[in-house]
């Protein structure tokens, strides 16, 4: 049976401008009621965990969701600002029926989003999200329970400590971060307290950045999408490593001691090599998305390992990992899923895996974290309004022409963003000039057929 179409949910939950549909209190209330109806099954007392990042709009969405869940008979456990992986972990630990993370990840404060996790700590499937949407579109009066069955809300005060301990457990026993100076950029986001604490408790000298959230400064010139300032601080403080998390701390980029950026592909290669040497890498493959560099694929192949590619989105990476029996997967953007330690991307735990290799090898990050030579790759975003220009015949002809031109020398990837009206144009090949020419031709073809926002 084909699942109903999804309109609210994108590749990573629901996302939009705060206080505008669908990211307003009214929609959040209905989402809580619909999800509550679906997950309020069975005779046990039902429970939902709600976490958030530091956006000002979280104060609006959190109580709206809480009201929706309570009205359908679910007890609500509020944990405040915590990373997305902490919410997935607590959902399982507390044996809750549902976990909710209020965050728009790396987006600016004006946006917000809602991600849902099932009792297994995994993001809901497309079919489950479609079922929730279908209920939201109808009359939700049937979801409301009588007064005697209303849920209750409580706050879990030790939630940060639970995640801190879980993160520390991922770092090898017998190793310490003593004598390492680490700059940690928390993007003024969800990990602003827990990430520096974990590093300090493991022995590092910690230089915190982006740890003063005010509701408006999340991801503003800081975090994994803006690592420039982090690189400057690493050089200024002569640090051994810089770590940049995003707003909900489910992804990261690194900066070596020279200030050079280390992306998710290099992190995947490093962790895969370390785990493979320890006979810890399961499935004989690493899972990544179509965006990962061909250099990573070649690097793994030389070591007898394979690369399985998926659509963009850490949920799809996780699904493929489970299908293939793999315990390591991720995205070039820095989402790292390590099922030995959790069910979703965890930037801090991924950083700890890299730090373990740094400690064991005793060499600088500039040497340890450069595992392969990436092929020249360029990505351009083309914004549009109205219908997608990818449906235009002229655009399709240009894409086919550029694919034929590259042949086996490289590849072209054109995809629509799942969270915003943007077409992502990427090309990759041995020849950088050819890559730039290909991207420019494709981007211009799309722009010429797109309604560009004013």
C-alpha positions in Angstrom: 0.0 0.0 0.0 1.4 3.4 -1.0 1.8 5.9 1.9 0.0 9.2 1.6 2.0 12.1 0.2 3.9 14.3 2.7 3.7 18.0 2.5 4.7 19.2 6.0 7.6 16.9 6.5 10.8 17.3 4.5 14.1 15.3 4.7 14.6 16.2 8.3 11.2 16.8 10.0 9.2 19.9 9.7 11.0 23.2 9.1 10.1 26.8 8.4 10.1 30.4 9.5 9.2 30.7 13.2 5.7 32.0 14.0 4.6 31.4 10.4 2.8 28.3 9.2 3.8 25.5 9.5 6.2 26.6 12.2 3.7 28.3 14.4 2.0 27.4 17.7 -1.2 26.2 16.0 0.5 23.7 13.8 2.7 22.5 16.7 -0.5 22.0 18.8 -2.1 19.9 16.1 1.2 18.0 15.5 1.2 17.1 19.2 -2.4 16.0 19.0 -1.9 13.9 15.9 1.3 12.2 17.0 -0.2 11.7 20.4 -3.2 9.9 18.9 -0.9 7.6 16.9 1.5 6.8 19.8 -1.1 6.5 22.6 -1.7 2.9 22.0 -1.6 0.0 24.4 -2.4 -0.1 28.1 0.8 1.4 29.6 1.3 5.0 30.6 2.5 6.8 27.6 5.4 9.3 27.6 7.1 11.7 25.2 10.5 13.5 25.6 10.8 17.0 24.3 14.1 18.8 23.9 15.1 21.9 22.0 18.0 24.1 21.0 18.4 27.8 22.1 16.2 29.7 19.6 13.8 32.2 21.0 10.9 30.5 19.2 11.5 27.3 21.2 9.6 29.0 24.0 6.6 29.2 21.7 6.7 25.7 20.1 7.6 23.7 23.3 4.4 24.6 25.2 2.2 24.2 22.1 3.6 20.7 21.6 3.2 20.0 25.3 -0.4 21.0 25.3 -1.1 18.8 22.2 0.5 15.7 23.8 -1.1 16.2 27.2 -4.5 16.6 25.6 -4.1 13.2 24.0 -3.1 11.6 27.3 0.7 11.5 27.0 2.9 12.5 29.8 5.6 15.0 28.7 9.2 15.0 30.0 10.9 18.4 29.3 14.7 18.4 29.1 15.5 21.9 27.8 18.4 22.7 25.5 20.2 19.5 24.6 21.7 18.0 21.4 19.5 16.0 19.0 21.4 12.8 19.8 20.7 13.3 23.5 17.0 13.3 22.7 17.2 10.1 20.8 19.2 8.6 23.6 16.8 9.7 26.3 13.8 8.5 24.4 15.2 5.0 24.5 16.6 5.3 28.1 13.3 6.5 29.5 11.3 4.0 27.4 9.3 6.8 26.0 6.9 6.3 23.1 8.1 9.3 21.2 11.0 11.9 21.2 10.8 15.4 19.9 13.6 17.8 19.1 12.7 21.4 18.4 15.5 22.7 16.2 16.3 24.0 12.7 19.8 22.6 12.9 22.3 24.9 11.1 19.7 27.5 10.0 19.5 31.0 11.5 17.4 31.9 14.5 14.4 33.0 12.4 13.8 29.4 11.4 12.8 26.5 13.5 11.9 22.8 13.0 10.5 19.7 14.7 12.1 16.3 14.4 10.4 13.2 15.8 11.9 10.0 17.1 10.2 6.6 17.7 10.7 4.5 20.9 13.8 3.0 19.3 15.5 6.4 19.0 15.2 6.3 15.2 13.6 9.1 13.2 10.1 8.3 12.0 9.7 6.7 8.7 8.1 8.4 5.7 4.9 6.3 6.2 4.7 7.3 9.9 5.1 11.0 9.0 2.5 10.7 6.3 0.1 9.2 8.8 0.6 12.1 11.2 0.0 14.6 8.4 -3.2 12.8 7.4 -4.5 13.1 10.9 -3.5 16.8 11.1 -5.5 17.5 8.0 -8.7 16.1 9.6 -10.8 16.6 12.7 -8.6 15.9 15.8 -11.5 15.9 18.3 -11.3 12.1 18.4 -7.7 12.4 19.6 -8.6 14.3 22.8 -9.0 12.3 26.0 -11.5 13.0 28.9 -10.2 15.1 31.8 -9.4 12.1 34.0 -6.9 10.8 31.4 -5.0 14.0 30.6 -1.2 13.7 30.7 1.2 15.6 33.0 4.4 17.5 32.3 7.6 17.3 34.3 11.2 18.4 33.9 14.1 15.9 34.0 16.7 17.9 35.8 19.6 15.5 35.3 19.1 15.1 31.6 22.4 16.9 30.7 24.4 14.7 33.0 22.9 11.6 31.5 24.1 12.6 28.0 27.5 13.8 29.3 28.1 10.3 30.7 26.9 8.6 27.6 29.2 10.7 25.4 32.2 10.0 27.7 31.6 6.3 27.5 32.3 6.4 23.7 35.9 7.5 24.4 38.3 4.5 24.9 39.0 3.6 28.5 42.7 4.1 29.3 43.0 7.2 27.1 42.9 10.8 28.2 42.8 14.2 26.6 45.4 15.6 28.9 48.0 17.9 27.3 45.6 18.6 24.4 44.2 22.1 23.9 40.9 22.0 22.1 38.7 24.8 20.8 35.1 23.9 20.8 32.6 26.0 18.9 29.0 25.2 20.1 27.3 27.7 17.7 25.4 29.2 20.6 23.3 26.1 20.3 22.1 23.0 22.0 25.5 21.7 23.1 26.7 25.0 24.7 26.9 23.4 28.2 27.4 19.7 27.6 30.2 19.7 24.9 32.8 21.7 26.8 32.0 19.7 29.9 32.7 16.4 28.2 36.0 17.5 26.9 37.1 19.1 30.2 36.1 15.9 32.2 38.2 13.8 29.8 41.2 16.0 30.7 41.5 18.5 27.8 42.3 22.2 28.1 39.1 23.6 26.7 38.7 26.9 24.8 34.9 27.4 24.5 33.4 29.5 21.6 29.8 30.1 20.8 28.6 29.3 24.4 26.6 32.4 25.1 23.2 31.9 23.6 20.7 34.7 23.7 17.9 33.3 21.6 19.0 35.1 18.5 22.6 34.3 17.9 22.5 30.6 17.1 24.7 29.8 14.1 25.4 33.5 13.6 29.0 33.6 12.3 29.7 30.5 14.4 29.3 26.7 14.2 29.9 24.1 11.6 28.7 26.2 8.7 30.9 29.2 9.6 34.2 27.7 10.8 36.4 30.7 9.8 36.5 32.3 13.3 37.2 28.9 14.8 40.2 28.5 12.5 41.5 31.9 13.6 41.2 31.0 17.3 42.9 27.6 16.8 45.9 29.4 15.3 45.9 32.2 17.9 45.7 29.8 20.9 48.0 27.2 19.3 45.4 24.6 19.8 45.7 21.0 18.8 42.2 20.8 17.3 39.1 22.8 16.7 35.6 21.3 16.8 32.6 23.2 15.3 29.2 21.8 16.0 25.9 23.0 14.5 22.9 24.4 16.3 21.6 21.0 17.5 25.0 19.3 17.6 24.2 16.4 15.4 27.1 17.3 13.0 30.5 18.8 13.0 33.5 20.0 11.1 37.0 20.0 12.4 40.0 22.4 12.1 43.5 21.2 12.4 46.3 23.0 14.2 47.1 25.0 11.1 43.5 26.3 10.7 42.6 24.0 7.8 39.1 22.7 7.6 38.5 18.9 7.8 35.1 17.9 6.4 32.9 14.9 7.0 34.4 12.8 4.3 37.9 13.0 5.9 36.3 12.2 9.3 34.6 9.2 7.8 37.8 8.0 6.3 39.7 8.4 9.6 37.1 6.6 11.8 36.7 3.9 9.2 40.4 3.2 9.1 40.7 3.2 12.9 37.8 0.9 13.4 38.8 -1.4 10.6 42.3 -1.8 12.1 40.6 -2.8 15.4 38.2 -5.2 13.7 35.3 -3.0 14.8 34.0 -1.9 11.4 31.0 -4.0 10.6 29.5 -4.8 7.2 32.7 -4.2 5.2 31.3 -0.9 4.0 30.9 2.7 5.0 27.6 4.4 4.2 27.6 8.0 2.8 25.4 10.1 0.5 25.7 11.0 -3.2 27.5 14.2 -2.1 30.6 12.4 -0.7 33.8 12.9 -2.7 34.9 10.2 -5.1 38.3 10.4 -3.3 36.7 8.8 -0.3 35.4 6.0 -2.4 38.8 5.3 -3.9 40.5 5.5 -0.5 38.2 2.9 1.0 38.4 0.7 -2.0 42.2 0.6 -1.7 41.7 -0.8 1.8 39.3 -3.5 0.8 36.3 -1.5 2.0 33.2 -0.4 0.1 31.2 2.8 0.0 27.4 2.6 -0.1 25.7 5.8 -1.3 22.2 7.1 -0.4 20.1 10.1 -1.0 21.1 13.2 1.0 19.8 13.1 4.6 21.1 11.3 7.7 17.9 9.4 8.0 18.5 7.7 4.7 22.1 7.0 5.8 20.8 5.4 8.9 18.3 3.3 7.0 20.9 2.0 4.6 23.3 1.2 7.5 20.6 -1.0 9.1 19.9 -2.8 5.8 23.6 -3.5 5.1 24.6 -4.3 8.7 27.0 -1.3 8.9 27.9 0.6 12.0 29.5 3.7 10.4 27.9 6.2 8.1 27.7 9.9 7.5 27.6 12.9 5.3 30.2 15.3 3.8 28.4 18.0 5.8 29.5 16.4 9.0 26.6 14.1 10.2 28.3 11.0 11.6 26.1 8.0 12.6 27.9 5.5 14.7 25.4 2.8 15.8 27.8 1.4 18.5 27.0 4.6 20.4 23.7 6.0 19.2 20.9 6.0 16.7 21.4 9.3 15.0 24.1 11.8 14.1 26.3 12.9 17.0 28.9 15.6 16.4 30.5 15.4 19.8 30.9 11.6 19.8 32.4 11.7 16.3 34.9 14.3 17.5 35.8 12.0 20.4 36.5 9.2 17.9 38.9 11.5 16.0 40.5 12.6 19.3 41.1 9.0 20.3 43.1 8.5 17.1 45.1 11.7 17.7 46.0 10.5 21.2 46.9 7.0 20.0 49.1 8.2 17.1 50.7 11.1 18.9 50.9 13.2 15.6 49.3 16.6 14.8 45.8 16.7 13.3 47.1 18.1 10.0 48.8 14.7 9.5 46.3 12.4 11.2 43.1 13.8 9.6 44.2 14.0 6.0 43.4 10.5 4.9 42.9 11.0 1.1 43.2 13.6 -1.7 39.8 14.8 -2.6 38.9 15.3 -6.2 38.0 18.8 -7.2 34.4 19.3 -6.4 32.2 22.4 -6.5 28.7 23.0 -5.3 26.5 26.0 -6.2 23.0 26.7 -4.8 20.4 28.3 -7.1 17.4 29.8 -5.3 14.0 30.0 -7.0 10.3 30.6 -6.5 7.3 28.8 -7.9 7.7 25.5 -9.7 11.0 23.7 -9.8 13.1 24.6 -12.8 14.3 21.0 -12.9 11.1 20.1 -14.7 12.0 22.4 -17.7 13.0 20.5 -20.8 15.9 22.8 -21.6 17.4 22.3 -18.2 17.1 18.5 -18.6 18.9 18.8 -22.0 21.8 20.8 -20.5 22.2 18.3 -17.6 22.3 15.4 -20.1 24.9 17.3 -22.2 27.2 18.0 -19.3 26.9 14.4 -18.1 28.0 13.2 -21.5 30.8 15.7 -21.6 32.2 14.5 -18.3 31.8 10.8 -19.1 33.9 8.6 -16.9 36.1 11.6 -15.9 33.7 12.7 -13.3 30.1 13.1 -12.3 27.2 15.6 -12.1 24.7 15.8 -9.3 21.6 18.0 -9.4 19.1 17.8 -6.6 16.4 19.9 -5.0 16.8 20.8 -1.3 14.4 19.0 1.0 14.1 22.0 3.3 14.2 25.2 1.2 13.5 26.3 -2.4 17.0 25.7 -3.7 18.5 23.6 -6.4 22.0 22.3 -5.6 24.3 21.9 -8.5 27.4 19.8 -8.0 30.2 18.6 -10.3 33.3 16.5 -9.5 36.2 15.5 -11.7 40.0 15.2 -11.8 40.2 18.5 -13.7 39.3 21.5 -11.6 38.8 23.8 -14.6 36.3 21.3 -16.1 34.5 21.1 -12.8 34.1 24.9 -12.7 32.9 25.1 -16.3 30.4 22.4 -15.8 28.9 23.9 -12.7 28.7 27.4 -14.2 26.9 26.1 -17.3 24.4 24.1 -15.3 23.7 26.8 -12.8 23.2 29.3 -15.6 20.8 27.0 -17.4 18.7 26.6 -14.2 18.8 30.3 -13.4 17.5 31.1 -16.9 14.4 29.0 -16.3 13.9 29.8 -12.6 11.8 32.5 -11.0 14.5 34.1 -8.9 13.4 35.6 -5.5 13.4 39.3 -5.4 
